Amino acid sequence: MQHYIGLDLGGTKTEIIVLNQNSREIYRTRNQTPKGDYKATLQNIAELIKSAEGETGLKQLPVGIGIPGTISKHTGLVKNANSTWLNGKPLQRDLESILGTQVQVMNDANCLAVSEAVDGAGKGYDLVFAAILGTGCGSGISFNQKALLGPNGVTGEWGHVPMPGVTDKERDARPCYCGNKGCVETFLSGTGLQTTHAQISGAKLSGQEISQLSMNGDSDAQTSMQIYHEHLLQGLTMIINILDPDIIVLGGGVSNIDSLYPFLNSNLAGRVFGRENDTMVVKSAHGDSSGVRGAAWLNL
């Protein structure tokens, strides 16, 4: 039986999984990403794979890795990564040299989309749009269980278009690491929710804390959540008007805020062009392990 290794190289944690062809998890663990240290990041990946091989007895398995960026087809170097120490580095070539095997590297949001399309919340749908609402805001598109990849490696990069429905003043107040201001990511990531609440209350809290305070009746937190719901509604309306996917899957920490789904699914029809909407918004089936599972499926 064929087995696959997937790694999710995040800004704070690196996770590895071994799956068989029937989607059964054979092995999984995670550790802390050596933030800011490229050489240590390579070493950490190699050690995780060695550990997985030792625990499972499986050698030279196909390896797929999801990263918070992409590989430039012109240079072979990482670009657009919010884990900025990866940018400009030959990650794929270095890993293939270290591991002695072919390595598939893809944007982590594309991995999420593939994971959910193969055996997750998007299973059975042809066109799946998936977004990670976490520290950043990545997104990817799967068609027939394969990631859509454009000529520039930025297909589905919803997080780095201007946030619709807000003023220039609101955009200017939210600089993005990409060099622009007012990107979708600066409003709809978990960090964006924190910024919204800080602007309202002056308090620096996590998205989960803001959500909990809102449920407990805190007026500032309720206002922050109402604004976030509206911003997300505007952002996803744009996606449906442009792409018209069969289903939208949300992952990342903010996706665990359950109030998002009834709000979005009851209000999108009133915003979408034509005032009809059959695209449901759902939570990812595999939670924060969707990315690592999708990385394993890169070698299907």
N, C-alpha and C positions, 0 to 999 in steps of 0.2 A: 504494500500500500504506500502511495506517495505521501510524503510529509513536507511541510513548508515552514520556514522560519520568517517571522515578521518582527521588526523593531519599530518602535515609535520614539523618535528622538525629539523630546520636548525641551522647553527652556528650563524646566525644573526637574523633570524625571525622564528616565529612559526605561522603556518597558520592552520585554522580549516575550514572544509566544511561539510555541510549536503546535501547529494544527495538522491533522490528517485530512485527506481529501473529502471526508464526510463531515467536516467542520468540528470534529471533536478536538477539544483542547488536551494536549499531551503534557505540556509544561508551560508555566508562565511565572515570571518574576519581574520586579522593577527595582531600580535604584536611583540615586540622585545623579543628575547630569552634572558633569564638571563645568559649571557655568563659566564662560569666558576663556576656556582653555581648549584649543582645538586638538592638540596632541593628546591630551588626557581624554578628550571625547572619543577619539579613535581607539585608544587603548581600552576604554570602558566598553565600547561596543564589542571589541574582540574578546574581552573577558566574559561578557555576557553570552556570546555565542559558544565559547569554549565550555562554559558552565552548562549551557543547554545540551550540548553534545554529550558531555559527561553524564548528565542526569538521565538522558533518554537513550544513550547508546547509538544515536543516529549521527552519521558523519556526512559532511559535504552536502548539506541540504541547500536547496535554492533559498536565497536570502532577499527579502524585500525590506526597504527602510522608508518610513515616512518622516519627512523633515518639514519644519516650518518655513519653507522657501521652495526653490526649484533649482534645477540644473540648467544652466544656459547651454543651448545647443551650439552656440558659436564658440564658447571657450571651454566648456566642460566644467565650469566653476559654479559654485552655489551663488545664487542671487536672490534678492527679495526676502531674505530670512530675518524674522524679528529676533532670532537668536543670532545677533549680529556677528559673533566671532566665527560663524560658519561662512559668511559672505566672502567671496573671492578665493575660496579654498577648493581644491580638487577632491572633494569628499568621496565621490564614487570611485575614482581611480585609486585613491589611497586605500580605501577599504578593500577593493578587489586585489590590490597588491598584498595587503596584510593577510587577508583571509584565503587567498589562493582560489577564489571562486567568483563567478559572475554575481554582481549585486545590482538589483533594481532599486532606484531611488526615485521617490515621487513626493509631491506636496502632501502634507498630512491630511489636509481637507479632502483631497482626491481619494486618499486611502479611506477616510470616513465614508465617502460616497460609495466606493466600491464595496466596502464591508457591509453597509446597510442594504445595498442592492443584491448582494450575493445571498446573505442569510440573515438579514436584519429586518428593520421596519420597512424597508423599501423592496423587499423580496416580492417578485411577481410584477413589478413595475418596470417599464422600459426606460423612462427618463427620470432620474432621481437627482434632485438638488439637495446638497447637504452642507450645513454651515456649522462651524465650531464657534460657539459663543463662550470663549474662555478669557484668558489674559489678553489675547488678540481676537481677531474675527476673520478666520479663514473660511473658504468655501470651495466646493468642488462639484463636478457634474459627472454622473455615471450614465452611460447609455449602453443597454444590453450587457450590463455587469462589467463594463470596461470604462476606465476614466477617459473623458474627453480631453485631449491635449491639443492646444492650438500651436501655431508656429512660434509664438513668443513665450510659451510656457505659462501663460497667465489666464487660461480659460477659467471662468467662474470666480475670478478675484473680486468678488463683490465688496470685500472689506476696504478696498482702496479706490472706490468711486465716491464722489461727493454725496453726503447724506442728503436725501431729498426732503423737502418740506420744512427746512429750517432756514433761518436768516443768515446773511453773510456774517453778522456779528457773532452769532452762535457758532458758526464754523470757525471763525478766526480765533475763538477762545479754546479751540481744541487742535493743537498742532499734532501731527502724526509723525512717527519715526521715518516714514517714507519720504518726508520732505514737504508734503502737502499739508493743508489744514482742512479740518472738517470731514475727514474720511468716514465712511460708514463705521469702520472699526472704532473710531474714537467716541462713537455714540452707543454702539450695540454690543461691544465686548463687555466682559465683566468689569474691566477697567473703566469703560465708558459709563456704566451704571454707577460706579463709585464716584466718578467725576460729577455726574448729574446730582447725586446726593450731597456731595461736598459743596456744590454751588448753592444748593438750597439750604442746607443745615450747618455747613461748616465742619461737619464730622467726617472723618475718614474711616469708613466701614467697608467690610467685604459685601459682595452681592448677596450672599446668603444671610448675613446679618441684617441688611436692608430689607430683604424679603420677609424675614421673621418679624422685624419691628413693624412692618406694614400690616402683617396679619394680626399683630397684637394691638393695633389701633394707633400707632404713632403717626401723627399727621404729616410730618416731613417725609417719613419713609413712604407713606401712602402716595404723596405727591410725586416722589421720585419714581415709584413703580408705575404710576399712571403715565408719566412722561415716557418712561422706558417702553411700556406697552405700545404707546402711540408711535414712537420712533420705529420700533420693530415692525409694526403694521405697515408703516410707510415704506420701509426698506424691502419687505417681502412683496408688497404690491408691485414694486418696480421689477422684481424677479419674475413674477407671474406675467406681467405685461411684456417682458422681453423674451423669456424662455418658455413659459407655459409648461412647467414640468408636471409629470403625473403625480408626484408627491414631494413634499419638502420635509427633510429630516433635520432636526436640531440636536447637536451634541455640545459638549463643554459644560462647565459648571452652571452657567445661567440657564441651560436647558432643563435643569432640575426644578425650576420655579414652575410649579404645575399650573398656576393661574394664566400662564401665557397661552395655553392651547385653546381653551374655550373662548378666550377673547379673540385670538387671531381667526379661528375657524368660524366664528359668528360675524366677524366684521370685514373679512377680506372681500366678500362679494359686493359690499357697498363701495369699495375702492377700486377694484379691478376694472379695467376698460371693458365696457359692455355690461357691467353690473351683474355678472355671473361668475361663479367660481366653484370648480369641482376639485381643486387641488387642496388636499388636506395637509395640515402642518402637524407633525408627530414628533415625539421624543425618540432618540436613537435607541435601538433595542439592546445594544451592547455597552451603553454608557461610555465611560472614558477608555474602554478597551476597544472601541470601534476602530480607532486609528491603527492600532497594532494588528488587529485582525485583517484589516484591509491591506496593510503592508505585506502580510503573508500571502494574500491572494494576488499580489502583483505577478506572481510566477505561475498562475493558473494557465 
